[in-house]
Amino acid sequence: MGIVNIDDDLHDQLRKACKASGRSINAQAAFWIRIGMLCELEPGLTFYEVASRELREAVRADEVRAGT
């Protein structure tokens, strides 16, 4: 784990976005970083396709852990 320096404007955007999404500032930053990375890895997919795929995979992983 490390510290990431971001400019004040981006931090303000994170603060606003985390209120709308119900995430902490750190969780919102991690979400943006992960989705951005995945969008770069899969340039043919839209943001919504990438986010939907991640959500489906998270739900499946929870179901596997729960044994359903």
C-alpha positions as CSV (number, residue, x, y, z in Angstrom):
1,M,0.0,0.0,0.0
2,G,1.3,3.4,-0.8
3,I,0.3,7.1,-1.0
4,V,-0.8,8.6,-4.3
5,N,-0.5,12.3,-4.7
6,I,-3.4,13.9,-6.7
7,D,-4.2,17.5,-7.3
8,D,-6.8,19.4,-5.3
9,D,-9.3,19.5,-8.1
10,L,-9.3,15.7,-8.6
11,H,-9.6,15.3,-4.8
12,D,-12.7,17.6,-4.8
13,Q,-14.2,15.5,-7.6
14,L,-13.5,12.3,-5.6
15,R,-15.2,13.8,-2.6
16,K,-18.3,14.7,-4.6
17,A,-18.4,11.3,-6.4
18,C,-18.0,9.3,-3.1
19,K,-21.1,11.0,-1.7
20,A,-23.1,10.1,-4.7
21,S,-21.8,6.5,-4.8
22,G,-21.8,5.8,-1.1
23,R,-18.1,4.9,-1.2
24,S,-15.3,6.3,0.9
25,I,-12.9,8.6,-0.9
26,N,-10.3,5.8,-1.0
27,A,-12.8,3.3,-2.3
28,Q,-14.0,5.7,-5.0
29,A,-10.4,6.3,-6.1
30,A,-9.7,2.6,-6.2
31,F,-12.9,2.1,-8.2
32,W,-11.9,4.8,-10.8
33,I,-8.4,3.3,-11.0
34,R,-9.6,-0.2,-11.5
35,I,-12.2,0.7,-14.1
36,G,-9.8,2.9,-15.9
37,M,-7.2,0.2,-16.0
38,L,-9.8,-2.3,-17.3
39,C,-11.0,0.1,-19.9
40,E,-7.4,0.5,-21.2
41,L,-7.0,-3.3,-21.3
42,E,-10.3,-3.7,-23.1
43,P,-10.6,-0.7,-25.4
44,G,-13.5,-2.3,-27.4
45,L,-15.7,-2.3,-24.3
46,T,-17.7,0.7,-23.0
47,F,-17.4,1.8,-19.4
48,Y,-20.8,0.3,-18.7
49,E,-19.8,-3.0,-20.2
50,V,-16.7,-3.1,-18.1
51,A,-18.5,-2.1,-14.9
52,S,-21.3,-4.6,-15.6
53,R,-18.8,-7.4,-16.1
54,E,-17.0,-6.6,-12.8
55,L,-20.3,-6.5,-11.0
56,R,-21.4,-9.9,-12.4
57,E,-18.0,-11.4,-11.5
58,A,-18.3,-10.0,-7.9
59,V,-21.7,-11.5,-7.5
60,R,-20.6,-14.9,-8.8
61,A,-17.6,-14.9,-6.5
62,D,-19.9,-14.2,-3.5
63,E,-22.2,-17.0,-4.6
64,V,-19.3,-19.4,-4.8
65,R,-18.1,-18.4,-1.4
66,A,-21.6,-18.9,0.0
67,G,-21.9,-22.3,-1.7
68,T,-24.9,-21.4,-3.9
